[in-house]
Amino acid sequence: MKSSIGVKLWSSLLVVLAAIIIVGVAAWTNINKFTESEKAIAHALDVQSQLADVLSLLKDAETGQRGYVITGEDRYLEPYNNAVAQIDNRLATLAQTVEKPETKQAIAQLTVLADAKLAELKETIGLRRDKGFDAARAVVLSDRGKTTMDQARGIVTELNKKVVAALEARNAEAEANSAFTVDTIVIGISLTALFVLGAGIFLNRAIVGPLRDLTRVAERISVGDLSVDAQVVKRDDEVGALNAAFIRMTESLRGMAHVAQRIAEGDLRGSITPVSSEDVLGTAFATMTQNLRQVNREIAEGVSVLTASASEIQVSASQIAAAAAETATATTETATTVEEVKQTALVSSQKARYVADVAQRSAQVSVAGRKSVDESMLGMQQVREQMEQIGDSILRLSEQSQAIGEIIATVNDLAEQSNLLAVNASIEAAKAGEQGRGFAVVAQEVKSLAEQSRQATAQVRTILGDIQKATSRAVVATEQGNRAVEAGTRLSREAGESIRLLAESSDESAEAASQIAVSAQQQLAGMGQLAQAADNIKVAATQNMEGTRQTEVAAHNLHMLGQKLKQVVDRYQV
């Protein structure tokens, strides 16, 4: 078989495609014929329907004419008027619908007869309207309209027969095309199925069978079984080439498996020759064998060095372990001392914080005292101002008392003069006798008033004397109060200055105490970090001691490993 698999596949597919094309062309042709038959049938039915409409309109017109002729009432003309309005359009449409010349000629005759019938109906209606029933009846009895109507019916009947004949012919043709289409499709599908079955059997024998055998061999090789052999197939196509490639691949894998077996047994003297420059696996296998030989030599040399070094490391590890134990002991003592110092720093930090708090409160108290002194000074200033106002008021009161004394003296003089005037009036009244008796009474009253004025003036003078004495004492007290206020103001100013100095000193003390507390806190933090570092050093020293012990054990194990590696390397032959 010299044809390739592609040629075989394409040949089978082309045969199947040709069968499908033949069936498709036959079916398409028959479907087109069937479609044309359906169109012709629809056209014939349309012509038949339009002929029936024309004939029906003529009948409606004749019915309307008869009703009017009999009754003479216009309402019976409604069918006639509807028919006259539609029949011309229907005849024109029918003339455009038909295609055959003989049919067009028959439609033209039908149109002439329809016009004649409508003319006869119109004439009859006009005679009935103008001349009465008898004139119209005479036209009807002449059978002219009946003859025209019979001719029109004859033409419609002939056309219907032709349409029916055409429909029957088209139906028969459609049935024949349908049967032929079914037969073509059935036969074509059957032949196509036979072609497909034959092509499947051919391709199965030519392609699937050999590929199945190669797949079976590939499955055995995929699970590591290289004892299977591919069957030799003498073919020039792709299957033959694939079979030959499988045989070469199997032989190459067997060669590499043999070398791998020797390597597994400790023999590195085997070699692999790559099949070609593109043999990645063979090249990699050959490179791996050569590298294994080189690595084995280097491992043998390294094992010797490793054994000697392991012995030295073991001795050094023992010495380091002893030194690490001593370091761990010293670190433990240092950590204990640092912890004690940390506790002392903690107590100092607490005391410094307490002193800072006390100093802060003292500063606050000093500020409050200074504020109170300022308020006292302000109050003393207000008291001084009020005392000055009181002194001024007392001075004004003293001046007014003196003015009142002068007024009292004047009133006293007036009283004495009034008394004297009353005495004189009494004398004059006594001289006047009976006529001066009323004047004597007035004089007596004036005298009485003068006496009362003198007594009141004496009382006022006494009271004014008491007021002047009290005013003098108030002035003295006011002077003493002013001096006391000035002394209190001076003392408050001195106390405020002392408190200010105390507040400044308290602020400086509080700031110093705060700095001391911060320093103590930082010192405590530093001691905490130092204690933590000491603990970490202690833990690290313990871990180092443990690591040193492990290193000593590892060095011993490394020495033993060197001995084992030397034994392993000695197993391989290079």
PEHUFEN-V918211 format. One line per field, one symbol per residue. psi: psi as a letter, one per 30 degrees, with the letter a starting at -180 (. if undefined). A space follows every 50 residues. Layout:
psi: ???
This chain:
psi: jfkleeeeeeeeeeeeeeeeeeeeeeeeeeeeeeeeeeeeeeeeeeeeee eeeeeeeeeeeeeeeeeeeeegkfffgeeeeeeeffeeeeeeeeefelek eeeeeeeeeeeeeeeeeeeeeeeeeeeeeefaeeeeeeeeffgeeeeeee eeeeeeeeeeeeeeeeeeeeeeeeeeeeeeeeeeeeeeeeeeeeeeeeee eeeeefeeeeeeeeeeeeeeefggjgfkkkkkkikgaeeeeeeeeeeeee eeeeeeeeeeeeeefgjgfllkjkelfgieeeeeeeeeeeeeeeeeeeee eeeeeeeeeeeeeeeeeeeeeeeeeeeeeeeeeeeeeeeeeeeeeeeeee eeeeeeeeeeeeeeeeeeeeeeeeeeeeeeeeeeeeeeeeeeeeeeeeee eeeeeeeeeeeeeeeeeeeeeeeeeeeeeeefbefgeeeeeeeeeeeeee eeeeeeeeeeeeeeeeeeeeeeeeeeeeeeeeeeeeeeeeeeeeeeeeee eeeeeeeeeeeeeeeeeeeeeeeeeeeeeeeeeeeeeeeeeeeeeeeeee eeeeeeeeeeeeeeeeeeeffkk.
